[in-house]
Amino acid sequence: MKPLRIGLLGIGTVGGGTFDVLTRNADEISRRAGRPITITHVADKNTTLANQVVAGRAVVTDDGFAIVRNPDIDVVIELIGGYSFAKQLMLEAIANGKHVVTANKALLALHGNEIFAAARAKGVIVAFEAAVAGGIPIIKALREGLVANRIEWIAGIINGTTNFILSEMRSKGASFADVLAVAQAKGYAEADPTFDIEGIDAGHKISILAAIAFGIPLSFDQAYVEGITKIEAIDIRYAEEMGYRIKLLGIARRRETGIELRVHPTLIPTKRLIANVEGVMNAVLVKGDAVGATLYYGAGAGASPTASAVIADLVDVVRLIDTDASHRVPYLAFQHDKIGTEPVLSIDDVETSYYLRLRVDDKPGVLADITRVLADNHISIDAMLQKEPEEGEAQADIILLTHETIEKNVKRAIAAIEAQPTTGAKVVLLRLENLA
Ligand code: HSE
């Protein structure tokens, strides 16, 4: 049968991996797909490098538009990343009737609603398994495998760089800055690691997962995003003493009043499987009402794992290319005219548990004053740890874990505690999820 002809935009790490895996496993893949899949054209601004990877097996150009307009190409793989240029190319590919496979979570999180509308109008597929958690088939699982369920919540370690940093901080007792330097030296973190360490990359990914879990539009602009730059080694240690591990989680949860959509460092019980996902690995926990909790684990980045997801999408395109568009799995899992309007809740209205580290005078009545403030704000204490003051110091650390409460109550209580003369420093607030 005639090969599916692919135009590849960007032959960096993931593009090179896709070229390699597609070549290496060509027979196995075409046995599954029913026809060969061939990258016939490659566009990259670095044509020297592209020619080295391709070694004469595809036409190389530095002009992406030549690919998206080429009538001999069936599918465009977009692996150049970023928003502006990638968006132009993708919309142009769609306008030219090409199916598109992409790993670009930033583009989908910000402009996915527009891109999917354009694709629907043209009847083409936009597939994005590689956009979330690299090689883990979490999009497939959520859109298809769990289709019977009302999804209740998702909690994911969906950024490998920050998971590596937190794992190293915990195992070596090192500071954030020192471990970030190691992550950059190892090539895990980008030279500009902002998107990773500030939680933005995880925010893009959880926005995509929330859309396909709950049938809502892509809502990254309403997500609460907090990274790991302020995490101190001491809090990792105290959390450990109390039976918790700190992970950067992307969380999406359905509440009666709306959807919680948030990324932040989170204490989770050490005994949970997901708490033991270390280094650059990713894991996503999904709670469905019928199936219960399911956990997906694997490599969230890297050439071959991400290529694995890109090629899975290509095979889906082969299988669906001749079907009526209305018979395909909807882009965002739900029929487009059934997308919900539930609001994304502000972080102040989020309901979770808290870890609070207080620095206070070590004298009678101080703890009573603190617990009174908490009670006045409807906050119930779950556990407490008081550390001995250091030699020669008059203040001690008190760590409080709360039961679930509304965040604005906690912020009000913190303001009252910080106003007390016996409090010596700003209160450290971290959120805690039991994931039971
Ligand atoms: N920078 C991401 C991570 C990989 O560290 O997980 C690409 O999504």
Residues whose N, C-alpha, C, O or C-beta is under 5 A from the ligand:
A	BS01	HSE	I158 N159 G160 T161 Y188 D196 G300 A301
